[in-house]
């Protein structure tokens, strides 16, 4: 017995079998990302912590391998940057050692995260603590759709990350969607995002369910590099034990909400810290600057977007007027093989290559046709356009050809099946043609009869006139003149 996936895109009225490797009952599918353009799922085994990551096409039925040996519980979708994902891959070493990979094009290509803090000849990259799989209470990666380009995460620079050793972890921040990362805080802090990414607030986290006293917090403005400390000794009751805090869900407020317990009465207490007074004023037109996601690659998914965000040197906060944040410019780009395409179904990324794919040995592409399909597309490069990509000129790169599926019978059944698959549109077109033909025939018959009738009447009129003239000549020859005379002649009949 095996497991398969069936997909419906019409609210369950019809289901289509997904083209993805079948798995045994010991294996499982885990859907981890669903967008309007594609689906990402993890194919795992109950006896292993890692598996394979697959990405669908725009129809959600054809899945191609995106990442091998993917750590099932260590995957992050960056909400502040379209198409960016971060994942962990286990190292072939004892313990819980992983490396971090990032994709800027929805799983089409994965790479290590470079960092300017690396030095020496040994492999060195930034490795992030993507998720707390070991329950070490390390804050996980954070991003928000209202804070464009902002990503927060704890990690370490080196060849790999030992998830069991948290002593060397530091806070790293990216303001451009994961291309550049800056070291920010040396100690572990729980950090929350506020004021559309214009404000970051950090507090030393409590461990587990233990509530602890709080004496200070840190905050960072805009894209700054220096944190400011706020002393809360005179603002918080001495018997207040802090249990947790957060910003409001839309990440738009300048207020931070703390909750804790009064250690003397065991009653819940609440504390609100307002950062409005810490900044000079409400941001104006001149305080904003353009931000273009994926500016480092020039264009991604075939188009560029330009948003507005607060400059790093403008000490202001975003008020109730958020019109500048919703403004953006959209422009399309020419297709590029290295960023706009991924391996097609039945193909895998060539080892050590970023743009070429090879056919999986022993795989027959014709077997991936569904019962109603008679042909399939063949691309010599093994590529397909990434789902949702809007680039122009894809045809010049793909240069696809058509081949017959292995289930094609080649005879009249193909014609009948084609007709049956298009019977609705064919029936409507046939009825329209039939009605038009009937109307044309009726009009033709009408005009023919009308012309014939006119000709017949014309002939009768000529005959009538001839008889009248003959009759008048007969009357004149008998000398009757114009006086009335009785006659036994039969009247003329026409």
KAPEWO-V399445 format. One record per residue. N is the residue number from 0. RES is the residue in one letter. SS is DSSP state (H for helix, E for strand, L for the rest). PHI is phi in whole degrees, 0 to 359 (NA if undefined). OMEGA is omega in whole degrees, -180 to 180 (NA if undefined). Layout:
# KAPEWO-V399445
((N:RES:SS:PHI:OMEGA) (N:RES:SS:PHI:OMEGA))
This chain:
# KAPEWO-V399445
((0:X:L:NA:-178) (1:X:E:227:175) (2:X:E:254:175) (3:X:L:226:179) (4:X:L:240:174) (5:X:E:243:-172) (6:X:E:238:174) (7:X:L:237:177) (8:X:L:245:-180) (9:X:L:232:176) (10:X:L:62:173) (11:X:L:91:179) (12:X:L:290:-180) (13:X:L:222:178) (14:X:L:236:177) (15:X:E:239:179) (16:X:E:290:180) (17:X:L:282:177) (18:X:E:273:-179) (19:X:L:206:-178) (20:X:L:306:175) (21:X:L:290:-177) (22:X:E:235:177) (23:X:E:280:-179) (24:X:L:290:177) (25:X:L:278:179) (26:X:E:256:-176) (27:X:E:208:172) (28:X:E:254:177) (29:X:E:232:-180) (30:X:E:283:-173) (31:X:E:247:179) (32:X:E:218:174) (33:X:E:229:177) (34:X:L:237:177) (35:X:L:288:-173) (36:X:L:245:-177) (37:X:L:200:177) (38:X:E:234:174) (39:X:E:242:180) (40:X:E:222:-179) (41:X:E:254:175) (42:X:E:256:-174) (43:X:E:235:178) (44:X:E:232:-177) (45:X:L:296:-179) (46:X:L:263:-178) (47:X:L:221:180) (48:X:L:273:-178) (49:X:E:239:-179) (50:X:E:197:-177) (51:X:E:239:179) (52:X:E:253:-179) (53:X:E:242:178) (54:X:E:235:-177) (55:X:E:270:170) (56:X:L:274:-176) (57:X:L:289:177) (58:X:L:268:178) (59:X:L:67:-177) (60:X:L:245:-179) (61:X:E:247:-174) (62:X:E:247:179) (63:X:E:239:-178) (64:X:E:293:180) (65:X:E:255:-175) (66:X:E:211:177) (67:X:E:269:175) (68:X:E:56:-178) (69:X:E:277:178) (70:X:E:288:-166) (71:X:E:301:-175) (72:X:E:263:-177) (73:X:E:236:-177) (74:X:E:213:-176) (75:X:E:223:175) (76:X:E:264:-180) (77:X:L:283:-177) (78:X:L:279:-177) (79:X:L:270:-176) (80:X:L:210:-177) (81:X:L:295:174) (82:X:L:79:-178) (83:X:L:259:179) (84:X:E:224:-180) (85:X:E:234:-177) (86:X:E:220:177) (87:X:E:246:177) (88:X:E:236:-179) (89:X:E:291:177) (90:X:L:273:177) (91:X:L:282:-177) (92:X:L:227:177) (93:X:L:297:177) (94:X:L:88:-176) (95:X:L:250:-178) (96:X:E:255:-175) (97:X:E:226:170) (98:X:E:243:-178) (99:X:E:253:176) (100:X:E:240:179) (101:X:E:230:176) (102:X:E:239:179) (103:X:L:259:-178) (104:X:L:226:172) (105:X:L:58:175) (106:X:L:85:178) (107:X:L:292:-179) (108:X:L:208:179) (109:X:L:240:-180) (110:X:E:208:176) (111:X:E:286:-180) (112:X:E:265:179) (113:X:L:283:-179) (114:X:L:213:-177) (115:X:L:289:180) (116:X:L:278:180) (117:X:L:282:177) (118:X:L:206:-180) (119:X:L:93:-176) (120:X:L:267:-179) (121:X:L:287:175) (122:X:L:302:-175) (123:X:L:217:179) (124:X:E:212:173) (125:X:E:274:177) (126:X:E:244:-173) (127:X:E:255:175) (128:X:L:278:-171) (129:X:L:292:180) (130:X:L:212:-175) (131:X:L:273:-176) (132:X:L:287:-179) (133:X:L:261:178) (134:X:L:58:178) (135:X:L:266:178) (136:X:L:67:173) (137:X:L:282:179) (138:X:L:302:-178) (139:X:L:276:179) (140:X:L:302:-179) (141:X:E:225:171) (142:X:L:199:179) (143:X:L:213:-178) (144:X:L:296:179) (145:X:L:271:179) (146:X:L:241:-172) (147:X:L:301:175) (148:X:L:83:-173) (149:X:L:271:174) (150:X:E:225:178) (151:X:E:240:178) (152:X:E:193:177) (153:X:E:266:-179) (154:X:E:188:-180) (155:X:E:210:179) (156:X:E:266:-180) (157:X:E:164:-180) (158:X:L:287:-179) (159:X:L:206:179) (160:X:E:241:175) (161:X:E:270:-174) (162:X:L:290:179) (163:X:L:275:180) (164:X:L:246:-177) (165:X:L:260:-174) (166:X:L:289:-176) (167:X:L:258:-177) (168:X:L:287:175) (169:X:E:227:178) (170:X:E:276:176) (171:X:E:242:-178) (172:X:E:233:172) (173:X:E:241:178) (174:X:L:256:-177) (175:X:L:236:175) (176:X:L:81:173) (177:X:L:102:178) (178:X:L:278:178) (179:X:L:238:-179) (180:X:L:233:179) (181:X:E:241:174) (182:X:E:290:-171) (183:X:E:238:-178) (184:X:E:234:-179) (185:X:L:276:-178) (186:X:L:260:180) (187:X:L:284:176) (188:X:L:227:167) (189:X:E:276:-175) (190:X:E:246:178) (191:X:E:239:-177) (192:X:E:258:178) (193:X:E:223:175) (194:X:H:51:176) (195:X:H:59:-179) (196:X:H:86:-180) (197:X:L:279:-178) (198:X:E:218:173) (199:X:E:239:-180) (200:X:E:238:-179) (201:X:E:236:178) (202:X:E:224:175) (203:X:L:300:-173) (204:X:L:287:171) (205:X:L:279:-176) (206:X:L:265:178) (207:X:L:64:-178) (208:X:L:261:-178) (209:X:L:277:177) (210:X:L:263:-173) (211:X:E:233:175) (212:X:E:295:179) (213:X:L:233:-178) (214:X:L:238:-178) (215:X:E:203:174) (216:X:E:214:-180) (217:X:E:240:173) (218:X:E:219:-179) (219:X:E:231:-177) (220:X:E:258:174) (221:X:L:49:-178) (222:X:L:258:-178) (223:X:L:289:-179) (224:X:L:244:-177) (225:X:L:249:178) (226:X:L:273:178) (227:X:E:251:-179) (228:X:E:267:179) (229:X:E:242:180) (230:X:E:276:-178) (231:X:L:252:-176) (232:X:L:301:-177) (233:X:L:274:-177) (234:X:L:257:-175) (235:X:L:245:178) (236:X:L:298:-177) (237:X:L:296:-178) (238:X:L:265:180) (239:X:E:270:176) (240:X:E:255:-176) (241:X:E:286:179) (242:X:E:248:-179) (243:X:E:180:177) (244:X:E:203:173) (245:X:E:197:172) (246:X:L:263:180) (247:X:L:292:-168) (248:X:L:302:-177) (249:X:L:275:179) (250:X:L:54:-178) (251:X:L:247:-173) (252:X:L:277:173) (253:X:L:261:-177) (254:X:E:252:178) (255:X:E:247:-175) (256:X:E:250:178) (257:X:E:252:172) (258:X:E:226:-177) (259:X:E:197:-175) (260:X:E:234:172) (261:X:E:284:-172) (262:X:L:294:179) (263:X:L:276:-176) (264:X:L:254:-176) (265:X:L:62:176) (266:X:L:270:177) (267:X:E:288:177) (268:X:E:231:-177) (269:X:E:228:-179) (270:X:E:222:177) (271:X:E:243:178) (272:X:E:249:-178) (273:X:E:257:-177) (274:X:L:265:-178) (275:X:H:300:-178) (276:X:H:288:-180) (277:X:H:285:179) (278:X:L:249:-170) (279:X:L:288:-166) (280:X:E:196:173) (281:X:E:280:-177) (282:X:L:294:176) (283:X:L:251:-177) (284:X:H:303:-175) (285:X:H:285:-178) (286:X:H:270:-178) (287:X:E:254:177) (288:X:E:223:179) (289:X:E:285:173) (290:X:E:228:-180) (291:X:E:249:177) (292:X:L:302:178) (293:X:L:61:178) (294:X:L:297:-179) (295:X:L:294:180) (296:X:L:261:179) (297:X:L:88:-177) (298:X:L:191:178) (299:X:E:218:-175) (300:X:L:60:174) (301:X:L:81:179) (302:X:E:207:176) (303:X:E:248:174) (304:X:E:235:176) (305:X:E:237:-180) (306:X:E:249:177) (307:X:E:246:174) (308:X:E:213:-174) (309:X:E:287:177) (310:X:L:294:-178) (311:X:L:291:-178) (312:X:L:261:178) (313:X:L:260:-179) (314:X:L:277:-179) (315:X:E:217:178) (316:X:E:234:-179) (317:X:L:277:-178) (318:X:L:273:-176) (319:X:L:283:179) (320:X:L:274:-176) (321:X:L:252:-177) (322:X:H:299:-179) (323:X:H:295:-178) (324:X:H:286:-178) (325:X:H:269:179) (326:X:L:287:173) (327:X:L:203:-179) (328:X:E:250:-178) (329:X:E:242:178) (330:X:E:217:-179) (331:X:E:271:-176) (332:X:L:225:175) (333:X:E:287:-180) (334:X:L:293:175) (335:X:L:231:-173) (336:X:H:298:-173) (337:X:H:282:-176) (338:X:H:234:-174) (339:X:H:257:-176) (340:X:E:230:176) (341:X:E:225:179) (342:X:E:294:179) (343:X:L:283:179) (344:X:L:299:-179) (345:X:L:92:-180) (346:X:E:241:176) (347:X:E:229:179) (348:X:E:294:179) (349:X:L:294:-179) (350:X:L:303:178) (351:X:L:78:-180) (352:X:L:241:-178) (353:X:L:260:-172) (354:X:L:239:-177) (355:X:L:251:-180) (356:X:E:232:178) (357:X:E:233:179) (358:X:E:289:179) (359:X:L:300:-177) (360:X:L:305:177) (361:X:L:83:-178) (362:X:L:271:179) (363:X:L:257:-178) (364:X:H:299:-177) (365:X:H:293:-179) (366:X:H:284:-176) (367:X:H:267:175) (368:X:L:287:173) (369:X:L:279:-176) (370:X:L:304:-176) (371:X:L:272:-179) (372:X:L:271:179) (373:X:L:243:178) (374:X:E:224:175) (375:X:E:220:-176) (376:X:E:271:178) (377:X:E:237:177) (378:X:L:245:-176) (379:X:L:299:180) (380:X:L:268:-179) (381:X:L:68:-176) (382:X:E:249:169) (383:X:E:214:179) (384:X:E:292:179) (385:X:L:299:-178) (386:X:L:303:-180) (387:X:L:88:-180) (388:X:L:287:-175) (389:X:L:252:-176) (390:X:L:294:-178) (391:X:E:255:178) (392:X:L:87:-179) (393:X:L:294:-177) (394:X:H:298:-179) (395:X:H:290:179) (396:X:H:266:-177) (397:X:H:290:-179) (398:X:L:48:-175) (399:X:L:281:173) (400:X:E:237:-177) (401:X:E:252:174) (402:X:E:229:-179) (403:X:E:283:176) (404:X:L:289:-179) (405:X:L:290:-180) (406:X:L:265:180) (407:X:L:278:-177) (408:X:L:271:172) (409:X:L:74:-176) (410:X:L:246:-177) (411:X:H:294:180) (412:X:H:299:178) (413:X:H:297:180) (414:X:H:294:-180) (415:X:H:295:179) (416:X:H:296:178) (417:X:H:297:179) (418:X:H:295:-178) (419:X:H:296:180) (420:X:H:289:180) (421:X:L:238:-172) (422:X:H:295:-179) (423:X:H:293:-180) (424:X:H:292:180) (425:X:H:293:180) (426:X:H:296:179) (427:X:H:297:180) (428:X:H:296:179) (429:X:H:296:179) (430:X:H:296:179) (431:X:H:297:180) (432:X:H:296:180) (433:X:H:297:180) (434:X:H:296:179) (435:X:H:297:179) (436:X:H:295:179) (437:X:H:298:180) (438:X:H:298:-180) (439:X:H:296:179) (440:X:H:297:-179) (441:X:H:298:179) (442:X:H:296:179) (443:X:H:297:179) (444:X:H:299:-179) (445:X:H:299:-179) (446:X:H:293:179) (447:X:H:296:179) (448:X:H:296:-178) (449:X:H:293:178) (450:X:H:294:180) (451:X:H:296:-180) (452:X:H:296:179) (453:X:H:297:179) (454:X:H:297:-180) (455:X:H:296:179) (456:X:H:296:180) (457:X:H:297:179) (458:X:H:295:180) (459:X:H:294:180) (460:X:H:295:179) (461:X:H:296:179) (462:X:H:296:-180) (463:X:H:296:179) (464:X:H:297:180) (465:X:H:295:179) (466:X:H:293:179) (467:X:H:297:180) (468:X:H:296:178) (469:X:H:294:-180) (470:X:H:293:-180) (471:X:H:296:178) (472:X:H:295:178) (473:X:H:296:-179) (474:X:H:294:-179) (475:X:H:295:-178) (476:X:H:288:-180) (477:X:L:271:177) (478:X:L:75:180) (479:X:L:286:180) (480:X:L:63:-176) (481:X:L:256:178) (482:X:L:277:-179) (483:X:L:286:177) (484:X:L:229:176) (485:X:L:280:-180) (486:X:L:214:177) (487:X:L:265:-178) (488:X:L:293:177) (489:X:L:286:178) (490:X:L:294:177) (491:X:L:287:180) (492:X:L:239:178) (493:X:L:235:NA))
